[in-house]
Amino acid sequence: MKKENPQIAELEQKIGELTTGWQRTQADLVNFRRQADLDRQKLIKMANADLMLEILPVLDNFQLAAKHTPENLQNDNWVQGIKQIEKQLESILQSAGLIRIETVGTQFDHNTHEAVDHIASDLPADEIVEELQAGYTFDGNVIRPAKVKVSQGK
């Protein structure tokens, strides 16, 4: 039987400690990269939500213009072109993840709707009667609640 050299045992122990430390450092680096990627994705989503909020007034104005188009101009080529631009803008925003909040005919939900007025109606209490301004969600979060009129009930 051969006696083990104490220096070899000490070096093997040191190798084990250094290997364990290196493995921990590698795991920390992987976790850091994962967290940095998640933070970057979150920042991009927040920036996109801010951009959506800046664009929404433009979409609102297109919708108001279409809503208030005089009857005799409904079939005018220029008016049809403006309506097409509105649809194109809506389509782009939807494909980016913007979702319009359902309103008329649904129950009032304080998480997604803002009640501007309560009106007497034959409809059940808290049913939305009219939408005054469209509300939207982006990435599962309400970025603008829908402004609505709500029924007081029978």
Secondary structure in CASP SS format (residue, H / E / C, confidence):
PFRMAT SS
TARGET T0000
AUTHOR 0000-0000-0000
METHOD secondary structure of the structure
MODEL  1
M C 1.00
K C 1.00
K C 1.00
E C 1.00
N C 1.00
P H 1.00
Q H 1.00
I H 1.00
A H 1.00
E H 1.00
L H 1.00
E H 1.00
Q H 1.00
K H 1.00
I H 1.00
G H 1.00
E H 1.00
L H 1.00
T H 1.00
T H 1.00
G H 1.00
W H 1.00
Q H 1.00
R H 1.00
T H 1.00
Q H 1.00
A H 1.00
D H 1.00
L H 1.00
V H 1.00
N H 1.00
F H 1.00
R H 1.00
R H 1.00
Q H 1.00
A H 1.00
D H 1.00
L H 1.00
D H 1.00
R H 1.00
Q H 1.00
K H 1.00
L H 1.00
I H 1.00
K H 1.00
M H 1.00
A H 1.00
N H 1.00
A H 1.00
D H 1.00
L H 1.00
M H 1.00
L H 1.00
E H 1.00
I H 1.00
L H 1.00
P H 1.00
V H 1.00
L H 1.00
D H 1.00
N H 1.00
F H 1.00
Q H 1.00
L H 1.00
A H 1.00
A H 1.00
K H 1.00
H C 1.00
T C 1.00
P C 1.00
E H 1.00
N H 1.00
L H 1.00
Q C 1.00
N C 1.00
D C 1.00
N H 1.00
W H 1.00
V H 1.00
Q H 1.00
G H 1.00
I H 1.00
K H 1.00
Q H 1.00
I H 1.00
E H 1.00
K H 1.00
Q H 1.00
L H 1.00
E H 1.00
S H 1.00
I H 1.00
L H 1.00
Q H 1.00
S H 1.00
A C 1.00
G C 1.00
L E 1.00
I E 1.00
R E 1.00
I C 1.00
E C 1.00
T C 1.00
V C 1.00
G C 1.00
T C 1.00
Q E 1.00
F C 1.00
D C 1.00
H C 1.00
N C 1.00
T C 1.00
H E 1.00
E E 1.00
A E 1.00
V E 1.00
D E 1.00
H E 1.00
I E 1.00
A C 1.00
S C 1.00
D C 1.00
L C 1.00
P C 1.00
A C 1.00
D C 1.00
E E 1.00
I E 1.00
V E 1.00
E E 1.00
E E 1.00
L E 1.00
Q E 1.00
A C 1.00
G C 1.00
Y E 1.00
T E 1.00
F E 1.00
D C 1.00
G C 1.00
N E 1.00
V E 1.00
I E 1.00
R E 1.00
P C 1.00
A E 1.00
K E 1.00
V E 1.00
K E 1.00
V E 1.00
S E 1.00
Q C 1.00
G C 1.00
K C 1.00
END
